[in-house]
Amino acid sequence: MTSNASHGSALFRSLHTPARPLALANAWDAASARIVEAAGAPAIATTSAGVAWSLGAPDGDRVSRDLALEAIGRIAAAVTVPVSADIEGGHGRSPEEVADTAARVLEAGAEGVDIEDGARPPGVLAARLEAVRAAASRAGADLFVNARVDTYLLGLGDPETRLRDTLARARAYADAGADGVFVPGVTDPGLIRSLADALTVPLNVMAGPGAPSVPELGALGVARVSLGPALAQSAYAVVRQAARELYGEGTYAPSLRRALDYSEVNGLFAASE
């Protein structure tokens, strides 16, 4: 592992603090990543949904590993800040295949990964996390491994015991080598504080309309805040609105008035030539 990569990994790890939560506007291609970086982002995270849609596939472990890794590599090459890659369930059926994914993510230039349990038994992700940690160790990399717990996002199990089940999974994942725990689908301040207080690793939540602000989440103990696929969804909403306007009224101004200037977008890439 190069000294520059080591520096990037250490920097990325240090950004996880409730004192100033790491806010991530998730990117899905080189252009969105460069725009987010130019806005002042200290790090970039990818969104598997946005990447999948940009490649013509649905989200949910439906994109081939090679295509996903190519997208991660392009994003990492487009920015100078640390990158965390959303690898869904690990792009592999076995822990060994997931370990290979992690090794290739490191080769692509990422300093972190986000890997989810979904509806799978928690033991499956625990085994994959151990394999990812072992792969990073073999590569001499300080990879930040974020384990996503989908109990709230997918409404898994009994609502009465969901918090307890979530914390049990989170502890098992931390024991397996996770450096952080991501619990999307929670916005209630009391629940978020309960999660943060009970965890021994940084808590990541997904934010959006109706959720507390980043500073408010930090006060609750959250160390990392993600927008998930919302940024890609918002961009595609503009595409739909402009297209409907064009093919409906035959006009353009309302939808395109807030478009970025061509030279501004082009200049983000001309600077890297």
C-alpha positions as CSV (number, residue, x, y, z in Angstrom):
1,M,0.0,0.0,0.0
2,T,1.4,3.4,-1.0
3,S,2.0,6.2,1.6
4,N,-0.6,8.3,-0.3
5,A,-3.2,5.6,0.0
6,S,-2.3,5.1,3.7
7,H,-2.7,8.8,4.3
8,G,-6.1,8.8,2.5
9,S,-7.3,5.8,4.6
10,A,-6.2,7.5,7.9
11,L,-7.9,10.7,6.8
12,F,-11.1,8.9,5.9
13,R,-11.2,7.1,9.3
14,S,-10.6,10.4,11.2
15,L,-13.7,12.0,9.5
16,H,-16.1,9.7,11.4
17,T,-16.9,11.8,14.5
18,P,-20.2,13.1,16.0
19,A,-18.4,16.4,16.7
20,R,-18.6,17.0,13.0
21,P,-20.4,14.1,11.2
22,L,-19.1,13.0,7.9
23,A,-21.7,14.1,5.4
24,L,-21.8,12.1,2.2
25,A,-23.7,13.2,-1.0
26,N,-23.5,9.8,-2.7
27,A,-22.2,9.9,-6.3
28,W,-22.8,7.4,-9.1
29,D,-20.4,8.5,-11.8
30,A,-17.2,10.6,-12.4
31,A,-19.2,13.8,-13.1
32,S,-21.4,13.6,-10.0
33,A,-18.3,12.7,-7.9
34,R,-16.4,15.7,-9.2
35,I,-19.3,18.0,-8.7
36,V,-19.7,16.8,-5.1
37,E,-16.0,17.2,-4.4
38,A,-16.0,20.7,-5.8
39,A,-18.9,21.6,-3.4
40,G,-16.5,20.9,-0.5
41,A,-17.0,17.2,0.3
42,P,-14.2,15.8,2.4
43,A,-14.9,12.3,1.0
44,I,-17.1,10.6,-1.6
45,A,-19.3,7.6,-1.2
46,T,-20.9,5.8,-4.1
47,T,-24.5,4.7,-4.3
48,S,-25.1,1.2,-5.6
49,A,-28.6,2.2,-6.8
50,G,-27.3,5.2,-8.8
51,V,-24.5,3.2,-10.3
52,A,-26.9,0.4,-11.2
53,W,-29.3,2.8,-12.9
54,S,-26.6,4.5,-14.8
55,L,-25.6,1.1,-16.1
56,G,-29.1,0.1,-17.1
57,A,-29.8,-2.3,-14.3
58,P,-32.0,-2.3,-11.2
59,D,-30.5,-2.0,-7.7
60,G,-30.1,-5.0,-5.5
61,D,-27.0,-7.1,-6.4
62,R,-28.0,-7.1,-10.1
63,V,-24.9,-5.4,-11.6
64,S,-21.9,-7.6,-12.4
65,R,-18.9,-7.2,-10.2
66,D,-16.7,-6.1,-13.1
67,L,-19.0,-3.3,-14.1
68,A,-19.4,-2.1,-10.5
69,L,-15.7,-2.1,-10.0
70,E,-15.1,-0.2,-13.2
71,A,-17.5,2.5,-12.0
72,I,-15.8,2.7,-8.6
73,G,-12.4,3.0,-10.3
74,R,-13.6,5.9,-12.5
75,I,-15.0,7.7,-9.5
76,A,-11.9,7.2,-7.5
77,A,-9.7,8.4,-10.4
78,A,-11.9,11.5,-10.8
79,V,-11.4,12.9,-7.3
80,T,-8.6,13.6,-4.8
81,V,-10.6,12.9,-1.6
82,P,-11.1,9.5,-0.1
83,V,-13.7,7.2,-1.6
84,S,-16.0,4.7,0.0
85,A,-17.5,2.1,-2.3
86,D,-21.0,0.7,-1.9
87,I,-20.6,-3.0,-2.8
88,E,-24.1,-4.1,-1.8
89,G,-23.9,-7.7,-0.5
90,G,-20.2,-8.0,-1.6
91,H,-20.6,-9.0,-5.2
92,G,-20.0,-12.7,-4.4
93,R,-21.8,-15.8,-3.2
94,S,-19.1,-16.9,-0.8
95,P,-16.9,-15.1,1.7
96,E,-13.9,-15.9,-0.5
97,E,-15.6,-14.2,-3.5
98,V,-16.4,-11.2,-1.3
99,A,-12.8,-11.1,-0.1
100,D,-11.7,-10.9,-3.8
101,T,-14.2,-8.1,-4.3
102,A,-12.6,-6.2,-1.4
103,A,-9.1,-6.7,-2.8
104,R,-10.3,-5.4,-6.2
105,V,-12.0,-2.4,-4.6
106,L,-8.7,-1.5,-3.0
107,E,-7.0,-1.8,-6.3
108,A,-9.6,0.5,-7.8
109,G,-8.5,3.2,-5.3
110,A,-11.2,3.2,-2.6
111,E,-10.4,3.6,1.1
112,G,-13.7,2.2,2.4
113,V,-16.5,-0.2,1.6
114,D,-20.1,-0.4,2.6
115,I,-21.5,-3.9,2.7
116,E,-25.1,-4.8,3.6
117,D,-26.9,-7.7,5.2
118,G,-30.3,-7.3,3.4
119,A,-32.7,-10.1,4.2
120,R,-29.9,-12.6,4.7
121,P,-29.2,-14.2,8.1
122,P,-26.7,-12.0,10.1
123,G,-24.2,-14.8,10.2
124,V,-23.8,-14.5,6.4
125,L,-22.6,-10.9,6.6
126,A,-20.5,-11.6,9.6
127,A,-18.5,-14.2,7.6
128,R,-18.2,-11.8,4.7
129,L,-16.9,-9.1,7.0
130,E,-14.3,-11.4,8.4
131,A,-13.2,-12.2,4.8
132,V,-13.1,-8.5,3.8
133,R,-11.0,-7.7,6.9
134,A,-8.6,-10.5,6.1
135,A,-8.3,-9.4,2.5
136,A,-7.5,-5.8,3.6
137,S,-4.9,-7.1,6.0
138,R,-3.2,-9.2,3.3
139,A,-3.1,-6.0,1.1
140,G,-1.6,-4.0,4.0
141,A,-4.6,-1.6,3.7
142,D,-6.4,0.2,6.5
143,L,-9.8,-0.3,4.8
144,F,-12.8,1.3,6.6
145,V,-15.5,-1.3,6.6
146,N,-19.0,0.0,7.1
147,A,-21.6,-2.8,7.8
148,R,-25.2,-1.9,6.8
149,V,-28.0,-3.3,9.0
150,D,-31.3,-3.4,7.0
151,T,-33.7,-4.3,9.8
152,Y,-35.4,-0.9,9.7
153,L,-35.0,-0.2,6.0
154,L,-36.7,-3.5,5.1
155,G,-38.9,-3.8,8.1
156,L,-37.4,-7.1,9.2
157,G,-38.6,-9.0,12.3
158,D,-41.0,-7.9,15.1
159,P,-41.2,-4.1,15.5
160,E,-41.3,-4.6,19.3
161,T,-37.8,-6.2,19.3
162,R,-36.3,-4.5,16.2
163,L,-34.0,-2.2,18.2
164,R,-32.7,-5.2,20.2
165,D,-32.2,-7.3,17.0
166,T,-30.5,-4.4,15.3
167,L,-28.0,-3.9,18.1
168,A,-27.3,-7.6,18.2
169,R,-26.5,-7.6,14.5
170,A,-24.4,-4.5,14.9
171,R,-22.4,-6.0,17.7
172,A,-21.8,-9.2,15.8
173,Y,-20.7,-7.2,12.7
174,A,-18.3,-5.1,14.8
175,D,-16.9,-8.3,16.3
176,A,-16.4,-9.6,12.8
177,G,-14.3,-6.6,11.8
178,A,-16.7,-3.8,10.9
179,D,-15.4,-0.3,11.7
180,G,-18.8,1.4,11.5
181,V,-22.4,0.4,11.4
182,F,-25.0,1.9,8.9
183,V,-28.6,1.8,9.9
184,P,-30.7,3.3,7.1
185,G,-34.4,3.8,7.6
186,V,-34.3,5.6,11.0
187,T,-35.2,9.2,11.5
188,D,-36.7,9.3,15.0
189,P,-34.2,11.2,17.3
190,G,-34.9,9.0,20.3
191,L,-34.2,5.9,18.3
192,I,-31.1,7.3,16.7
193,R,-29.7,8.3,20.2
194,S,-30.4,4.8,21.5
195,L,-28.5,3.3,18.6
196,A,-25.5,5.6,19.0
197,D,-25.4,5.2,22.8
198,A,-25.3,1.4,22.5
199,L,-22.7,1.1,19.7
200,T,-19.0,0.9,20.2
201,V,-18.3,1.9,16.6
202,P,-19.3,5.0,14.6
203,L,-23.0,5.1,13.6
204,N,-24.0,6.0,10.0
205,V,-27.6,6.9,9.2
206,M,-29.4,7.9,6.0
207,A,-30.8,11.4,5.8
208,G,-33.3,13.2,3.7
209,P,-36.5,15.3,3.9
210,G,-38.0,14.9,7.4
211,A,-34.7,13.8,9.0
212,P,-32.8,15.9,11.5
213,S,-30.0,18.1,10.1
214,V,-26.4,17.0,10.1
215,P,-25.5,19.0,13.2
216,E,-28.6,17.7,15.0
217,L,-27.6,14.1,14.1
218,G,-24.2,14.8,15.4
219,A,-25.6,15.9,18.7
220,L,-27.5,12.6,18.8
221,G,-24.2,10.7,18.4
222,V,-24.2,10.1,14.7
223,A,-20.7,10.1,13.1
224,R,-21.7,9.7,9.4
225,V,-24.7,10.9,7.4
226,S,-25.4,9.6,3.9
227,L,-28.0,10.7,1.3
228,G,-28.0,7.3,-0.3
229,P,-29.6,7.2,-3.8
230,A,-31.5,10.5,-3.2
231,L,-29.1,12.6,-5.2
232,A,-29.4,10.4,-8.2
233,Q,-33.1,10.3,-7.8
234,S,-33.2,14.1,-7.7
235,A,-31.1,14.4,-10.8
236,Y,-33.3,12.0,-12.7
237,A,-36.4,13.9,-11.6
238,V,-34.9,16.9,-13.4
239,V,-34.5,14.8,-16.5
240,R,-38.1,13.7,-16.4
241,Q,-39.4,17.2,-15.8
242,A,-37.5,18.6,-18.7
243,A,-38.5,15.8,-21.0
244,R,-42.1,16.1,-20.1
245,E,-42.0,19.8,-20.6
246,L,-40.3,19.5,-24.0
247,Y,-42.7,16.8,-25.3
248,G,-45.7,18.4,-23.7
249,E,-45.7,22.2,-23.9
250,G,-42.7,22.3,-26.2
251,T,-40.9,24.7,-23.8
252,Y,-37.6,24.5,-22.0
253,A,-36.9,27.4,-19.7
254,P,-38.6,26.3,-16.4
255,S,-36.9,23.0,-16.2
256,L,-33.5,24.0,-17.5
257,R,-33.2,27.4,-15.9
258,R,-31.1,26.0,-13.0
259,A,-28.8,24.0,-15.2
260,L,-25.1,24.2,-14.5
261,D,-23.1,26.3,-16.9
262,Y,-21.4,24.2,-19.6
263,S,-18.0,25.7,-19.0
264,E,-18.3,25.1,-15.3
265,V,-19.0,21.4,-15.7
266,N,-16.5,21.0,-18.5
267,G,-13.9,22.8,-16.5
268,L,-14.1,20.3,-13.7
269,F,-12.5,17.8,-16.0
270,A,-10.3,20.1,-18.1
271,A,-8.3,20.8,-14.9
272,S,-7.3,17.2,-14.7
273,E,-5.9,16.9,-18.2
